[in-house]
Amino acid sequence: MADAVFRLENSWEPVEGDPCGRFVFTLVNLSDVPQSGFKLAYTSLTRIKDAEEPRCENATFLIRNANFHQYAPPADFILAPGEAWRFTVAPLWRPARHRTDGAKSAYVTLSDGSHHPVSVDDTLLAGRAPEPAPVLMPKGEVDEPFSLLPWPVPAKLEAGESVPVALYPAEGTALADKQAMQSVGALYRRLFQIGHQPFALTPVHAGKAIRFVSDTSLAAEAFQLHFGEQVTLTFSGPAGRQYGLTALAHLLHGARTESQTFRFPAAGTIEDAPRYGWRGCHLDVSRQFYPTADITRLIDIMAWMRLNIFHWHLSDDEAWRLEIKAYPTLTTKGVLRGPDEPMLPQLGNGAEPVGGFYSQDEVKAIVAHAAQLNVEVVPEIDIPGHSTATLVALPELVDGQEAPDSYRSVQGYPNNALNPAIELTYEFLGKVFDEMVELFPSKLIHIGGDEVAANTWMASPLARKRMDEQGIEGTFGLQSYFMKRIQTMLLERGRKLAGWDEVSHGGGVDPDGTLLMAWQKPEVGVELARQGYDVVMTPGQAYYLDMVQDEAFQEPGASWAGTVPPKHTYTYEAVGEFPEDLKPRMRGVQACIWSEHFLNRDYFNHLVFPRLGAIAEAAWTPKDNKDWLRFAAISPLMPKL
């Protein structure tokens, strides 16, 4: 039989009396062979309520697993060449509000068991005329003609009439300072491959010399720049020196690239230091796999924006991405998604199996690359929830007496949490931590702790027995018991615990040295600080970069945390709700890049930029020095993935 070719048209339409509406799917057979006895599968974050009686017209609902859905046509149905099968799907958990809320991928399984890809695009909104794409950024304006992002604390500069050909080290410059120039120059070359190198290591005609001055009275990340006949860079440590050189590269790049708007300083000073010590960017590599080159480029972009923490989300329900030599099945069974693989397709993959993980050698190279740029890599394995991939790879961690679908996560995964009553769980995690501490110098290991369903483990006889023995009440009491044991295991290995804000539930853990990230809503961060935890603010309503940027249907992204336009991300003040006595607990801010919607590079760049730069400025620049229109003028000069 010739290869089948199929196309799936998908749209969402409102239904009277049902605020969630329904999907309308139309499968077109573009092969020259009639098809019967087939099944259609698609992945969508807008899920059917399979616990209720599905209301599907002209189709039979077969199965849902998280975002995976499968249907069959009516019995004896034949899909002739060039003909279409139309069916509807309801009830849904929520309405489709944006173009990425429909089918992300699809495939057909024919009667012989073979799987065939189906062409599918973003969903349409039935009954509404097309709308133009929203304008997300205004035309920028600058009061001072200098391109620098993030903007410095104080800057008193006079614009020059000319742009230096390059900046070069003054006579007598130490080797370490020249090496720093080479490092920042290499960063620039990687980010702007057609840009002229900002630094030369020997004097050049029409260039300007840099004199390096060490001043141990400055903070480690602070720097000063004095402009005149030469540039003087004053710093106390490698980070401050790097940031000063990066600032010079920004100024030169802007003056060269947009000479009608930006100039290079002829005189004046910059005295700069970051607002927060934690200036983070998180990346979820479980939902979608990013090649090593993409990871290092994102770290380069972070360094260009003076972000200093790369939070690497390495495991979730969809995949375990970190090679652990003690458990090789984590990166064989625990990464493969496909029709005949250990895990079903999810989030945009279909007939073709997908996998991908980071070898320990790759991890070491990425960590070393980040360290050279003064970026700390904080690894995360998400436990005890979000562990479907782990439990597929290591089924011995499952309580065999527990009903297989006794609870579901908010994403729809059944029984997806590591069981705190199984001692093998701690043996497994101990070996994982042993390998992680050899790979990651960071004193923090992020252990997730988020989104454990309220009735998790309640059908596990082993969990019930442990709860009785320990006098534990409910899911979150058992989670606290688990987290306290994990905290002890980390301390034994010289590491401290970081996690999402739910780590505090059910009694939490010892706050001393623990860092929690407030993501659900801003007031959670204040409450965590009140309980004694150090806090990083990363609220979904402002800093989740997978959120849509406009309410228009054609704008891609998620919307569960609301609409997050770039201006809101830029102007949001994470510390605004903190009382003065709790502000020292607020360590900083962080962007989160969750990858459910990032099926391609264009969607990544559209959603992440310019909002990542907005967070970088919020992390560095004092509130009174921020300027939305200046940011709008400078942000187009920033690199993308």
C-alpha distance (Angstrom), angle and dihedral (degrees) to the residues before:
residue distance angle dihedral
M1 . . .
A2 3.79 . .
D3 3.79 118.3 .
A4 3.79 110.9 -84.7
V5 3.78 119.5 -122.2
F6 3.80 118.6 -159.8
R7 3.78 138.8 177.6
L8 3.81 125.3 -160.0
E9 3.78 118.6 -156.3
N10 3.79 112.4 -164.7
S11 3.77 134.2 -175.0
W12 3.79 139.5 162.0
E13 3.77 122.9 -131.2
P14 3.80 134.1 -177.0
V15 3.79 120.2 -109.2
E16 3.78 122.9 -153.5
G17 3.79 110.0 -112.0
D18 3.81 93.4 13.1
P19 3.83 115.0 84.9
C20 3.82 90.7 -167.0
G21 3.81 94.2 58.9
R22 3.79 121.9 -166.0
F23 3.79 143.8 -88.8
V24 3.78 122.3 -112.1
F25 3.81 113.3 -154.2
T26 3.79 126.9 -172.6
L27 3.81 119.5 -172.2
V28 3.81 114.5 -161.5
N29 3.81 120.8 -160.0
L30 3.81 107.1 -141.4
S31 3.79 94.7 172.0
D32 3.77 123.9 95.9
V33 3.82 91.8 -120.4
P34 3.82 126.4 86.0
Q35 3.82 111.4 -123.0
S36 3.80 129.0 -145.9
G37 3.79 135.5 159.6
F38 3.79 91.6 32.2
K39 3.82 132.9 137.4
L40 3.79 129.7 -143.8
A41 3.79 122.4 -145.0
Y42 3.79 127.8 -174.1
T43 3.81 137.1 170.4
S44 3.80 121.4 -131.1
L45 3.78 136.4 160.1
T46 3.80 88.0 -144.7
R47 3.78 95.9 78.1
I48 3.77 134.0 -162.8
K49 3.81 118.4 -116.8
D50 3.76 96.3 -116.0
A51 3.81 92.4 173.0
E52 3.80 86.6 71.0
E53 3.78 126.8 56.5
P54 3.83 104.0 -78.6
R55 3.79 114.5 -123.8
C56 3.78 100.6 -145.8
E57 3.78 119.4 159.0
N58 3.82 115.4 -148.6
A59 3.82 93.8 -2.4
T60 3.78 141.7 76.3
F61 3.80 117.9 -129.0
L62 3.82 110.7 -132.4
I63 3.81 111.4 172.5
R64 3.78 145.9 -18.5
N65 3.78 125.1 -161.7
A66 3.80 110.3 177.1
N67 3.83 102.4 -61.1
F68 3.82 95.3 -8.0
H69 3.82 116.0 101.8
Q70 3.81 129.6 178.2
Y71 3.83 130.8 -169.8
A72 3.79 138.8 175.2
P73 3.81 128.6 -148.3
P74 3.80 120.0 -118.8
A75 3.81 117.3 -69.3
D76 3.81 114.5 -79.5
F77 3.82 90.7 12.7
I78 3.81 113.7 152.9
L79 3.79 120.2 -162.5
A80 3.78 104.9 -152.2
P81 3.82 123.0 -153.4
G82 3.76 110.3 -77.2
E83 3.80 92.5 10.0
A84 3.80 129.6 115.4
W85 3.80 137.7 -132.7
R86 3.80 112.2 -149.0
F87 3.80 123.0 -167.0
T88 3.80 139.0 156.7
V89 3.81 131.6 -133.1
A90 3.82 127.8 -148.5
P91 3.00 158.4 -169.2
L92 3.79 98.9 43.4
W93 3.79 127.8 -170.6
R94 3.79 91.0 -127.4
P95 3.80 140.0 -5.8
A96 3.78 121.1 -89.7
R97 3.80 104.9 -108.1
H98 3.80 100.8 171.2
R99 3.79 140.5 33.0
T100 3.80 93.2 -101.5
D101 3.82 93.3 55.6
G102 3.81 94.0 85.6
A103 3.79 133.4 65.7
K104 3.81 112.8 -28.4
S105 3.80 95.9 -175.1
A106 3.79 139.4 -5.8
Y107 3.77 142.6 -171.5
V108 3.77 138.5 -177.5
T109 3.80 124.2 -129.9
L110 3.78 109.0 -153.2
S111 3.79 126.3 -147.6
D112 3.83 90.4 -95.5
G113 3.83 90.2 59.2
S114 3.81 95.7 -108.1
H115 3.79 119.2 137.0
H116 3.80 123.4 -135.5
P117 3.80 128.9 -171.6
V118 3.78 119.7 -114.9
S119 3.79 123.1 -150.2
V120 3.81 111.0 -123.3
D121 3.81 135.2 163.9
D122 3.79 135.5 -169.1
T123 3.78 114.9 -55.1
L124 3.79 124.1 -94.7
L125 3.78 128.4 -135.0
A126 3.78 109.8 -122.1
G127 3.79 118.5 -133.9
R128 3.79 97.9 15.0
A129 3.79 127.9 104.9
P130 3.81 117.6 -120.8
E131 3.79 114.7 -88.0
P132 3.81 127.1 -151.3
A133 3.77 116.9 -105.9
P134 3.81 110.5 -92.3
V135 3.79 120.8 -106.7
L136 3.78 103.7 -121.3
M137 3.80 101.1 -178.5
P138 3.80 130.6 44.6
K139 3.78 124.5 -135.5
G140 3.76 103.1 -83.3
E141 3.77 127.6 -123.1
V142 3.79 130.5 -163.8
D143 3.78 129.9 -157.7
E144 3.79 90.9 -169.6
P145 3.82 118.2 40.9
F146 3.80 98.1 -130.8
S147 3.79 128.9 112.9
L148 3.79 109.0 -142.8
L149 3.80 127.1 141.0
P150 2.94 121.2 -147.4
W151 3.80 92.5 32.5
P152 3.82 114.2 -126.5
V153 3.78 128.9 -109.2
P154 3.81 95.5 -111.6
A155 3.81 121.9 0.7
K156 3.81 121.8 176.8
L157 3.78 105.1 177.2
E158 3.79 139.0 160.6
A159 3.79 117.7 -149.3
G160 3.78 118.6 -119.3
E161 3.80 126.8 -136.9
S162 3.79 93.9 -132.5
V163 3.79 138.0 40.6
P164 3.81 119.1 -128.5
V165 3.79 114.1 -115.4
A166 3.80 86.8 -134.7
L167 3.78 141.2 -29.0
Y168 3.80 116.6 -111.3
P169 3.82 135.8 -176.5
A170 3.78 117.0 -90.4
E171 3.77 117.9 -118.5
G172 3.79 111.8 -74.8
T173 3.82 95.3 26.2
A174 3.81 112.1 159.5
L175 3.79 121.6 -112.5
A176 3.83 93.0 -114.7
D177 3.81 90.7 56.2
K178 3.80 91.6 50.0
Q179 3.78 89.5 48.9
A180 3.82 89.4 52.5
M181 3.81 89.5 52.3
Q182 3.78 89.9 51.0
S183 3.82 91.0 49.2
V184 3.81 94.7 51.5
G185 3.79 90.0 41.8
A186 3.80 90.0 54.2
L187 3.82 89.4 48.7
Y188 3.80 89.5 53.5
R189 3.80 92.1 48.1
R190 3.81 91.5 51.7
L191 3.80 92.3 50.2
F192 3.81 98.7 40.2
Q193 3.76 106.8 29.2
I194 3.82 94.8 176.9
G195 3.80 93.8 42.0
H196 3.80 119.3 107.7
Q197 3.80 111.2 -108.4
P198 3.84 109.4 -98.8
F199 3.81 94.3 -150.2
A200 3.77 133.9 54.8
L201 3.78 121.0 -173.7
T202 3.82 94.3 -143.9
P203 3.83 129.8 44.2
V204 3.80 114.9 -76.3
H205 3.81 132.4 -165.3
A206 3.82 111.8 -93.4
G207 3.78 89.5 7.1
K208 3.78 129.2 126.4
A209 3.80 128.0 -127.3
I210 3.80 124.8 -124.2
R211 3.77 118.6 -146.1
F212 3.80 115.4 -160.1
V213 3.81 120.0 -146.3
S214 3.79 124.7 -176.0
D215 3.81 116.0 -145.8
T216 3.79 115.4 175.0
S217 3.79 91.5 -166.3
L218 3.82 89.3 75.0
A219 3.81 121.3 87.2
A220 3.79 116.1 -100.8
E221 3.82 94.6 -103.0
A222 3.80 97.2 36.0
F223 3.79 126.2 102.4
Q224 3.79 140.9 173.8
L225 3.80 128.3 -147.0
H226 3.80 123.1 -162.4
F227 3.81 117.5 -171.2
G228 3.78 125.0 -154.9
E229 3.78 134.5 101.8
Q230 3.77 83.5 -21.5
V231 3.79 134.5 11.6
T232 3.79 118.0 -108.6
L233 3.79 116.8 -156.5
T234 3.81 114.3 -165.1
F235 3.80 119.9 -169.8
S236 3.78 142.3 145.6
G237 3.80 103.5 -145.3
P238 3.80 144.2 16.0
A239 3.81 94.0 -89.1
G240 3.80 94.0 53.3
R241 3.79 91.2 46.6
Q242 3.81 90.9 50.0
Y243 3.80 92.4 48.4
G244 3.79 91.6 49.3
L245 3.79 91.4 51.1
T246 3.79 90.5 45.9
A247 3.80 90.0 52.4
L248 3.81 89.5 52.6
A249 3.80 90.2 50.1
H250 3.83 89.8 50.8
L251 3.80 91.8 51.6
L252 3.78 93.2 47.6
H253 3.80 94.0 44.3
G254 3.80 92.3 51.9
A255 3.80 93.9 46.8
R256 3.80 90.8 51.0
T257 3.81 97.9 41.2
E258 3.82 100.8 41.8
S259 3.79 103.1 22.3
Q260 3.80 92.2 163.0
T261 3.80 90.1 62.7
F262 3.80 109.1 23.8
R263 3.80 134.8 50.6
F264 3.79 137.1 -175.0
P265 3.82 115.1 -111.7
A266 3.80 117.0 -102.2
A267 3.79 93.9 -174.6
G268 3.76 141.4 -0.9
T269 3.79 139.7 67.0
I270 3.77 143.4 -86.6
E271 3.80 118.5 -159.3
D272 3.75 106.7 -175.0
A273 3.79 142.8 174.2
P274 3.81 132.9 154.5
R275 3.77 122.4 -92.4
Y276 3.83 92.2 -139.6
G277 3.76 134.0 27.5
W278 3.82 92.7 -142.2
R279 3.81 110.7 62.3
G280 3.74 102.6 162.9
C281 3.77 144.3 -179.7
H282 3.81 120.8 -169.0
L283 3.79 124.5 -159.0
D284 3.81 125.8 -165.8
V285 3.81 107.5 -147.8
S286 3.80 95.4 169.2
R287 3.82 100.0 74.8
Q288 3.81 90.8 44.5
F289 3.80 125.7 13.8
Y290 3.81 118.2 -126.4
P291 3.82 118.8 -159.7
T292 3.78 117.3 -120.8
A293 3.81 91.0 -104.9
D294 3.82 89.7 59.7
I295 3.81 91.4 50.3
T296 3.78 93.1 51.8
R297 3.80 91.7 45.9
L298 3.80 91.2 52.1
I299 3.81 88.6 51.2
D300 3.81 88.6 49.9
I301 3.81 90.0 52.7
M302 3.80 89.6 48.8
A303 3.80 90.9 52.3
W304 3.80 90.4 48.7
M305 3.82 88.3 55.5
R306 3.84 92.6 42.1
L307 3.80 94.5 -114.2
N308 3.78 109.4 152.3
I309 3.84 109.7 -171.0
F310 3.81 124.4 68.0
H311 3.81 107.8 -167.3
W312 3.82 104.7 -161.1
H313 3.83 112.2 -158.3
L314 3.81 98.7 -157.5
S315 3.81 104.4 170.1
D316 3.77 139.1 36.2
D317 3.79 139.7 138.7
E318 3.79 91.6 -68.3
A319 3.81 100.2 52.8
W320 3.81 147.5 -16.7
R321 3.81 106.7 -130.9
L322 3.83 105.7 -179.4
E323 3.79 120.1 90.0
I324 3.82 109.5 -123.7
K325 3.79 109.5 -175.9
A326 3.79 93.4 -157.9
Y327 3.82 89.8 59.2
P328 3.82 110.9 32.8
T329 3.82 93.0 170.6
L330 3.81 88.8 70.9
T331 3.80 88.3 74.4
T332 3.79 97.6 35.0
K333 3.79 107.2 41.5
G334 3.80 93.5 14.5
V335 3.81 96.0 61.4
L336 3.80 105.5 37.5
R337 3.80 119.1 101.9
G338 3.78 121.8 176.7
P339 3.81 144.3 107.2
D340 3.81 93.2 -77.6
E341 3.80 99.1 24.2
P342 3.82 129.1 102.4
M343 3.82 89.5 -93.3
L344 3.79 128.1 39.1
P345 3.81 121.2 -117.3
Q346 3.79 115.9 -80.6
L347 3.79 139.9 177.1
G348 3.77 101.3 7.9
N349 3.77 106.6 -26.5
G350 3.79 119.7 111.3
A351 3.79 138.9 158.9
E352 3.79 95.3 -3.9
P353 3.82 115.6 73.1
V354 3.81 116.1 -118.3
G355 3.78 129.9 -160.5
G356 3.77 137.4 143.5
F357 3.80 136.5 160.0
Y358 3.79 140.5 176.2
S359 3.78 117.6 -104.2
Q360 3.77 117.4 -139.6
D361 3.79 90.1 -110.0
E362 3.81 89.6 54.5
V363 3.79 90.6 48.6
K364 3.80 91.8 51.2
A365 3.81 90.5 50.6
I366 3.81 92.3 49.3
V367 3.81 92.5 47.7
A368 3.81 90.6 48.8
H369 3.81 91.3 48.1
A370 3.79 90.4 51.3
A371 3.81 93.1 46.8
Q372 3.79 91.0 54.2
L373 3.82 86.6 58.3
N374 3.83 94.1 44.9
V375 3.80 91.7 -108.6
E376 3.80 116.8 138.7
V377 3.80 116.8 -145.2
V378 3.81 112.9 -141.5
P379 3.82 109.8 -170.0
E380 3.78 123.6 -148.2
I381 3.77 131.0 -159.9
D382 3.79 107.1 -179.2
I383 3.82 112.0 -130.9
P384 2.98 150.8 -155.5
G385 3.83 92.3 2.0
H386 3.80 125.4 34.7
S387 3.82 88.2 49.9
T388 3.81 104.7 125.4
A389 3.81 92.5 119.4
T390 3.80 91.3 49.7
L391 3.79 93.1 50.8
V392 3.80 91.5 47.4
A393 3.80 89.5 53.0
L394 3.82 94.5 42.5
P395 3.82 109.1 30.0
E396 3.80 90.1 169.4
L397 3.82 86.5 78.2
V398 3.82 90.9 67.5
D399 3.81 124.5 94.9
G400 3.79 99.3 -122.7
Q401 3.80 91.1 -155.8
E402 3.81 92.7 60.2
A403 3.81 116.9 98.9
P404 3.83 107.4 -106.9
D405 3.83 95.5 -125.5
S406 3.80 101.9 30.9
Y407 3.82 94.5 129.7
R408 3.78 138.4 6.5
S409 3.77 132.5 -149.2
V410 3.79 121.8 -122.2
Q411 3.81 86.9 -97.2
G412 3.81 90.2 54.8
Y413 3.80 100.8 -105.5
P414 3.82 113.5 145.3
N415 3.82 119.1 -129.8
N416 3.79 94.2 -13.2
A417 3.83 102.3 158.2
L418 3.80 131.0 96.3
N419 3.79 109.0 -113.4
P420 3.85 113.0 -116.4
A421 3.82 90.8 -156.8
I422 3.80 94.8 61.9
E423 3.80 108.9 87.4
L424 3.79 90.9 -157.5
T425 3.82 86.0 68.3
Y426 3.81 90.3 68.0
E427 3.80 93.0 43.7
F428 3.79 88.5 53.5
L429 3.80 93.9 47.4
G430 3.79 92.2 45.6
K431 3.79 91.0 57.9
V432 3.81 90.5 45.6
F433 3.82 91.0 51.8
D434 3.81 90.6 47.2
E435 3.79 90.1 59.5
M436 3.80 94.5 39.9
V437 3.79 94.3 56.4
E438 3.80 88.6 55.6
L439 3.80 90.9 52.6
F440 3.80 102.7 39.7
P441 3.83 121.6 48.6
S442 3.81 91.5 -167.1
K443 3.78 113.4 116.5
L444 3.80 88.4 -138.6
I445 3.78 128.0 75.9
H446 3.79 114.0 -172.7
I447 3.79 111.6 -142.0
G448 3.80 100.4 -177.0
G449 3.80 107.0 -138.2
D450 3.80 94.5 -179.2
E451 3.79 134.4 133.5
V452 3.78 101.3 8.6
A453 3.81 104.1 168.3
A454 3.81 115.1 -112.7
N455 3.84 94.5 -115.8
T456 3.80 97.4 41.4
W457 3.85 114.8 145.2
M458 3.79 93.5 2.9
A459 3.83 90.4 118.4
S460 3.81 93.6 48.3
P461 3.81 113.1 102.6
L462 3.80 90.0 -158.1
A463 3.79 91.6 53.0
R464 3.80 92.2 46.7
K465 3.79 90.5 51.6
R466 3.82 92.2 50.0
M467 3.80 90.6 48.8
D468 3.80 90.9 52.6
E469 3.81 91.7 47.9
Q470 3.82 93.8 49.0
G471 3.80 98.8 36.1
I472 3.78 91.2 -117.7
E473 3.78 123.0 162.3
G474 3.78 124.1 -150.5
T475 3.78 135.9 -27.1
F476 3.78 96.4 -58.8
G477 3.77 93.8 48.2
L478 3.79 87.5 55.1
Q479 3.79 90.4 46.3
S480 3.81 89.8 53.4
Y481 3.82 89.5 50.7
F482 3.81 88.6 52.1
M483 3.80 94.4 46.7
K484 3.79 93.4 49.5
R485 3.79 90.0 54.6
I486 3.80 90.2 48.2
Q487 3.81 90.4 49.7
T488 3.81 90.1 53.9
M489 3.81 91.0 48.7
L490 3.80 90.8 52.2
L491 3.81 93.0 47.6
E492 3.79 89.2 52.5
R493 3.80 86.8 57.8
G494 3.79 95.3 47.4
R495 3.80 94.8 -103.2
K496 3.79 135.2 118.7
L497 3.76 128.0 -138.8
A498 3.79 124.8 -106.3
G499 3.79 122.9 178.1
W500 3.77 148.6 147.1
D501 3.78 118.6 -74.6
E502 3.84 94.2 -92.8
V503 3.81 89.1 72.7
S504 3.81 84.0 83.4
H505 3.82 92.6 61.5
G506 3.78 124.1 108.6
G507 3.79 93.8 17.1
G508 3.80 96.4 -37.8
V509 3.79 123.1 -145.5
D510 3.80 135.9 -69.8
P511 3.83 103.2 -61.2
D512 3.80 93.1 -151.3
G513 3.80 106.3 111.7
T514 3.82 92.6 -7.4
L515 3.79 119.3 131.0
L516 3.81 119.0 -157.9
M517 3.78 128.4 -172.9
A518 3.80 117.2 -137.9
W519 3.79 106.9 -144.8
Q520 3.80 107.7 146.3
K521 3.79 99.8 67.4
P522 3.81 135.5 -25.1
E523 3.81 97.1 -105.5
V524 3.81 89.5 60.5
G525 3.79 88.9 69.7
V526 3.79 91.8 55.9
E527 3.80 91.5 50.0
L528 3.81 91.7 49.3
A529 3.80 90.3 51.3
R530 3.80 89.3 49.1
Q531 3.82 88.2 55.2
G532 3.82 89.8 54.3
Y533 3.79 101.2 -100.4
D534 3.78 123.9 134.6
V535 3.80 107.3 -121.4
V536 3.78 138.7 -150.2
M537 3.78 113.1 -164.8
T538 3.79 115.5 -134.5
P539 3.82 105.6 148.6
G540 3.78 115.8 -178.0
Q541 3.80 89.5 -136.3
A542 3.83 91.1 67.8
Y543 3.80 113.8 6.6
Y544 3.84 105.9 38.7
L545 3.78 102.9 104.0
D546 3.80 95.2 -162.5
M547 3.81 90.0 67.8
V548 3.80 118.1 106.3
Q549 3.78 116.3 -99.7
D550 3.79 97.2 -147.9
E551 3.81 137.0 25.0
A552 3.81 92.9 -122.4
F553 3.80 113.5 117.3
Q554 3.82 93.2 -125.5
E555 3.81 92.7 58.2
P556 3.85 109.1 102.2
G557 3.77 127.5 -133.5
A558 3.78 142.9 59.3
S559 3.79 123.9 -51.6
W560 3.82 107.4 -171.7
A561 3.83 90.6 108.0
G562 3.80 92.9 42.5
T563 3.77 134.4 -107.0
V564 3.80 114.9 -39.1
P565 3.81 112.3 -168.7
P566 3.81 116.9 -171.6
K567 3.80 92.3 -107.5
H568 3.81 91.1 57.4
T569 3.80 91.1 50.2
Y570 3.80 89.9 48.9
T571 3.79 98.3 46.9
Y572 3.81 98.1 38.1
E573 3.81 112.2 116.6
A574 3.79 109.2 -151.7
V575 3.80 93.2 -171.8
G576 3.78 93.3 50.0
E577 3.80 96.9 100.2
F578 3.81 96.7 44.0
P579 3.81 117.6 106.6
E580 3.80 113.2 -128.8
D581 3.80 93.6 -106.2
L582 3.83 91.6 55.1
K583 3.81 98.8 44.0
P584 3.83 92.8 91.5
R585 3.82 87.1 63.6
M586 3.80 90.3 59.2
R587 3.81 101.9 90.7
G588 3.77 98.8 -180.0
V589 3.78 147.2 -76.1
Q590 3.77 136.9 -69.9
A591 3.79 140.1 -163.6
C592 3.80 115.7 -136.0
I593 3.80 120.7 -150.8
W594 3.81 108.2 -165.3
S595 3.77 110.3 -174.9
E596 3.81 108.5 -149.7
H597 3.82 91.3 109.6
F598 3.80 99.9 34.5
L599 3.78 99.9 99.6
N600 3.80 93.4 147.3
R601 3.80 142.8 15.3
D602 3.80 93.9 -101.1
Y603 3.80 93.3 57.9
F604 3.80 89.9 46.8
N605 3.78 93.3 52.8
H606 3.79 93.5 42.1
L607 3.80 93.1 54.2
V608 3.81 101.9 33.8
F609 3.80 98.4 45.3
P610 2.98 133.5 95.3
R611 3.81 89.3 5.8
L612 3.81 93.9 67.5
G613 3.79 88.5 57.9
A614 3.80 89.3 48.4
I615 3.80 90.1 56.7
A616 3.80 91.1 45.1
E617 3.79 89.2 56.9
A618 3.81 91.8 45.2
A619 3.80 88.1 53.1
W620 3.81 94.7 50.1
T621 3.79 111.6 23.6
P622 3.82 124.6 71.1
K623 3.78 114.1 -115.1
D624 3.81 94.0 -112.1
N625 3.83 91.6 54.4
K626 3.80 95.4 53.6
D627 3.82 118.0 105.5
W628 3.81 120.6 -176.6
L629 3.81 96.8 -157.6
R630 3.80 92.0 47.0
F631 3.79 88.9 51.3
A632 3.81 89.8 49.8
A633 3.81 89.4 54.1
I634 3.80 95.8 47.9
S635 3.82 102.2 37.4
P636 3.85 95.4 74.4
L637 3.81 87.2 66.3
M638 3.79 91.4 60.1
P639 3.83 119.4 104.2
K640 3.80 123.6 -112.4
L641 3.78 132.6 -152.3
